[in-house]
Amino acid sequence: MDGLRVVPTRRHGRERLYVCLPDGGNVAWYDRETARVHLLSDDRRDEVLQALGPFVTGPVTVGPPPVPTPAELARLTLHPDDDLAPNRPGEALLIALEREPAPPHRLRPDPRRRELAAEQATGSALDRLDGTGLHTLHSVPLPGGDRVHHLLIGPGGLFALHVLPARGQRVRIADPLVALGRRAPRPLLRRVRADADRASHALTAEVRPVLVLVGPAQVSVTAPPRSVRVLTDRELPDLGRTGGVLKPADVEALHAMARDRATWQRL
């Protein structure tokens, strides 16, 4: 078997099994979803199939990897520092907490921790939609220190999601005001719309604003907000069920454009 070993990986809910040489180099990978073995070298076909034998059930197709699309080639040319795709949910908050941690004897919990937990919960829910033809980018930086918490790109269009932690609290919405618990209302929907407008300008495509309420006890809306969709974290899968707006090629092209940091620096 020449030391070939199988390394399982999982990203965005999709599982791949990589077949590696002793030095870590890849010679093939098996995509469970498509039941296809992608061979980088046909000379090792028999060895690869033998190594994958304990992990494969049912018939599989075997062949070379697909030819990269123009969008994939554009992605591959990105410098790692300019690629936003690896951003974790709440990336900006994680960095801020690392650089400026809260005092050890703070009387009240750091509110950034609550915001981070909400963004991570939302991000995990969105990442589970990736296998349905959608792409999600997290913590997309905007000039001036603002950011889009999550950007969802799929057949149903583009959505800029702003996350509001509301665990166990009542939320009252009267456009543009949003009141959380006993706190004074603030014009949050103006910011949600503004962030989506900036994203639309950067991508030269319509980006629809979404306010995501994480864990609210109750939500009351006096009237449907203008152009802003309001969802709880449990309703996020609804965004993955929409379609008929973008073709697959358009989704890939917009994703390649959106993941490039330079796209947002031009704002």
N, C-alpha and C positions, 0 to 999 in steps of 0.2 A: 504493500500500500504506500511505500515511499514516504511514510510519516504524515500523510494527509490527515487533517483533523477537521471536524465540523464545529463551527462556532455559531450558535443561535443568537439572533438579535431581534429586537422589537422596537419599532418606531411608529408613532401615530396609529397604533393598533394593528400594524401589518408586520407579519413575521417573515424573516428571511433566515436561511441557513447558509452561511458562507463556508466554503471548502478552502482550507488554507494550507500552505506549505509550512515546514518547520520554522522558517524565518518570518512567518506572518503574512507573506504575500498571498493574495487571493488567486485561485485558479478557476473558481466557479461559484455561483450562488443559486440556491433553490428558493423560488418564490411560492409559498404555500397557496396563496390566493389564486394564482394563475396556473399552478401545477406545472411550472416550467423550470427546467434547469438551464441556466445561462452559462455556457462554457467560454472561457477566455482562450483556451487552447484545446483543440480537438484531439491532440495527441494523448491527453490524459482522460479521455472520455470514460473508458472502462474503470479506471481507478476512482474517478469522481463518483460514478454511479455506485460503485462498491462501497465507498465511504458513506454515501447518503442512504444506502440500503436500509439501515435500521430506522431511519427517520421518515421514509416515504411510504405512503400507502396508496394503492391505486395507480393507474397509468399516468405517465408524465410525458411532456414533450421536451426534447433536448435540442439545443442549438446555440448559436452565438447571441450575444446581447443585441438588443434592437439598436438601430442607427439613431443617434441622438437627434432630437428635434432642434430647430433653431433656438427655441426657448431654453432647452437644456444646455446647448452649447454656450449661450450667453451666460447661464448660471455658472458653468464650469470655468469661465474666464474671470469671475469675480475674485478679488483678493479676499481672503478670509475675514479681514477686518471690515470689509464693506458689505458682507453678506449678512442680512438680518434674519435669515431663516433659522439659524441656530439659537436665536434669542429664546430664553425661557419665559414662561408667563411671569409677569412682574419683574422682568430683568432690571429695569431701572430702580425699582424699590430694593431689590436684592443688593445692588451695587451701593445704593445710598445707605442701607443699613450696615453694610460692611465698612464703609468709609466713615460714617458718623453714627455709631451705635448709640442707643439711648443710655442715659446714666443708669448705673446698676441699681440704684435705690429709688428709682422713679416710683411715685405713688400710684400713678395710673398706667395701664399698659400703653405702650407706644402705638399710636393710631396707625402708623405705617404697617405694623404687623397685621392688623385687621384688614387693611387694604390689600396687602400682599396675599393673605389667605383667600380673599374674594377673587382676586385676579388668577390665582393658581387654580381655584376650583372651576372658574370659567374657562381657563385655558385647557384644562384637562378634558372638559366636556367638548370643547371645540376640536381638540386633537383627535377625539374619537370619531369625528365626522370625516377625517381626511380620506378614508377609504372609499368615500362616496363621490369622488370627483371634486372635492373641495380642498382648498389650501388655507392655512391660517398662519399669520405672522403675529408675533407678540411684541408688545412694548416698542412700537414703531416710533422713533424719535422725530419730533418736529422742531424746526428752528425756534429758538427762544425758550427752550426747556420744556415745552409741552410734548405730549405724546398721544398716540392712538393706543389704547390699552390692547385691543386686538383688532386685526383686519382680516375679515373672512372673504375669500374669493372663490366663487363657484358658479355653477350653471344658473343659479338664481340671481347673480349679480355680485356687487361688492358691498360690504357692510363694515362700517366703522363702529366698534363696540366700546362704550364707556361703562365701566363697572362701578357699581355703588354697593358697598357692604351694608347690609340691612338686617343682619341676623336677629330674628325675634322681634323686630320693630315694625311699627306701622309706618307706611309710606303714603304721603298725600301729594298728588300731582295736580297742579293748576298752571298750565303752560304760561310762562317759562319756569315757574317756581316748583321746587321739589322740597318737601319737608320730611325729615327723618326723625321719627319719635317725637320728642318734645323740643327739638332744636328749631331755631327760626328757619323759615323757608329761604332758599337761595336759588338764583336763576340758573340752575345747572343745565337746563335744556338748551340755553344759548350756547354754552360751551360744547355740548354734544353736537349741535348743528355746525358750529364753527369748525370743529375738528374734522367732521365729515366733508365740509366744504373745502378745507385745505387739502384733504386727501384727494378729492375730486380734481382739484387744480393740478396736483402733482402727477396724477395718473391719467389726466385728460379723459376721464370716464366718470360716470355717475357713481358716487359712493353714498349709500343711504345710512343715516345715523340710527344707532340702536342704543338704548339705555338698558343695561342688564342689572336687575335687582337681585342680590344674592341673599337668599334665606329670609325674605320678609315674612312677618307674621300676618300682615294685611296690606293690601294695596287699594287705594281709592283714587280714581281719576275723575275730575270734574267734567272734562271733555277730552276727546282724543287729541293728543299733542300734534301740532303742525309738523308734519314730515318725519317725526321721530317715532320709531317703534319701541314700545316698552315691553320687556320680557322679564320673567323671572329666570333664574338659572335652570330651573326644571324644564322650561319651555325652549331652551336653546336648540334641541334637535329639530324644532320647527323650521329653523333657518336652512337646514340641510335638505328639507323636502321641497323647497321651491326650485323652479327651473324655468326654461324657456326664454332666458335673457341672453346668456352667453354660450357660445359654442366651445367645445373642449379646447380647441386651438387658441381661442381668445382667453380662456381661463389660464392656460399655461403661459401665454405671452404676458398677461397682466401680472401673474405671479412672479415671473422673471424680472419684470420691471420694478415691482413693489419691493422685492427683497434687496434691491441695490440701494445702499445708503445714499448714493449720489442723487437718486430720484427725489429724495426728500430735502436735500440740501439746497435744491434749486428754488425752493419756495421763498 
